[in-house]
Amino acid sequence: MAKRCFISGKKPRVLKKVSHSHIRTNRKVNPNLQTVTIVVGNNKKKVRVSTKMIKKGLTLGLKLTTQQYKQAKRSPQGLLG
Protein backbone atom coordinates (compact mmCIF):
# COMPACT_ATOMS: atom_id res chain seq x y z
CA MET A 1 0.00 0.00 0.00
CA ALA A 2 1.28 3.45 -0.86
CA LYS A 3 2.44 5.76 1.92
CA ARG A 4 0.12 8.55 0.85
CA CYS A 5 -2.69 10.34 2.67
CA PHE A 6 -6.08 9.73 1.05
CA ILE A 7 -7.39 13.23 1.83
CA SER A 8 -4.42 15.61 1.54
CA GLY A 9 -2.12 13.58 -0.71
CA LYS A 10 0.87 13.87 1.66
CA LYS A 11 3.66 11.46 0.76
CA PRO A 12 7.21 10.70 1.94
CA ARG A 13 9.75 13.49 1.53
CA VAL A 14 13.51 13.36 1.13
CA LEU A 15 15.40 15.69 3.47
CA LYS A 16 19.06 16.20 4.33
CA LYS A 17 20.53 15.00 7.60
CA VAL A 18 23.42 17.27 8.62
CA SER A 19 26.16 15.81 10.80
CA HIS A 20 28.41 17.67 13.22
CA SER A 21 31.07 17.94 10.49
CA HIS A 22 28.33 19.29 8.18
CA ILE A 23 28.30 16.25 5.89
CA ARG A 24 24.88 16.05 4.29
CA THR A 25 23.20 12.71 3.66
CA ASN A 26 19.70 11.99 2.43
CA ARG A 27 17.01 10.74 4.78
CA LYS A 28 13.40 9.86 4.18
CA VAL A 29 10.59 11.30 6.32
CA ASN A 30 7.26 9.46 6.17
CA PRO A 31 3.95 11.15 7.03
CA ASN A 32 2.17 9.95 10.16
CA LEU A 33 -0.64 7.90 8.59
CA GLN A 34 -3.43 6.16 10.48
CA THR A 35 -6.12 3.86 9.15
CA VAL A 36 -9.70 5.17 9.33
CA THR A 37 -13.00 3.84 8.04
CA ILE A 38 -15.08 5.93 5.62
CA VAL A 39 -18.43 5.27 3.95
CA VAL A 40 -18.37 4.83 0.18
CA GLY A 41 -21.85 4.40 -1.19
CA ASN A 42 -23.31 1.66 1.04
CA ASN A 43 -19.94 0.06 1.81
CA LYS A 44 -17.25 0.81 4.38
CA LYS A 45 -13.65 1.23 3.21
CA LYS A 46 -10.45 1.57 5.20
CA VAL A 47 -8.13 4.33 4.00
CA ARG A 48 -4.88 5.79 5.29
CA VAL A 49 -5.16 9.39 6.47
CA SER A 50 -2.58 11.74 8.01
CA THR A 51 -3.07 12.68 11.64
CA LYS A 52 -3.34 16.35 10.69
CA MET A 53 -6.49 15.60 8.67
CA ILE A 54 -7.90 13.57 11.58
CA LYS A 55 -7.26 16.49 13.97
CA LYS A 56 -9.00 18.89 11.57
CA GLY A 57 -12.04 16.60 11.70
CA LEU A 58 -12.15 15.95 7.97
CA THR A 59 -12.70 12.22 8.48
CA LEU A 60 -15.73 12.47 10.77
CA GLY A 61 -18.87 11.56 8.87
CA LEU A 62 -17.02 11.43 5.54
CA LYS A 63 -19.40 9.95 2.95
CA LEU A 64 -18.35 9.61 -0.67
CA THR A 65 -19.88 8.24 -3.81
CA THR A 66 -18.03 5.45 -5.58
CA GLN A 67 -17.00 7.86 -8.34
CA GLN A 68 -15.55 10.39 -5.86
CA TYR A 69 -13.65 7.59 -4.08
CA LYS A 70 -12.07 6.32 -7.31
CA GLN A 71 -11.14 9.83 -8.42
CA ALA A 72 -9.51 10.67 -5.06
CA LYS A 73 -7.62 7.39 -5.04
CA ARG A 74 -6.10 8.13 -8.47
CA SER A 75 -5.36 11.80 -7.81
CA PRO A 76 -1.85 12.69 -6.52
CA GLN A 77 -3.38 15.59 -4.54
CA GLY A 78 -5.85 13.33 -2.73
CA LEU A 79 -9.46 14.19 -2.01
CA LEU A 80 -8.87 17.92 -1.45
CA GLY A 81 -6.82 18.41 -4.62
Secondary structure, DSSP 8 states (H G I E B T S, - for coil): --S--TTT----EEEEEE-TT--EEEEEE---EEEEEEEETTEEEEEEEEHHHHHHTTTTT-EE-HHHHHHHHH-TT-S--
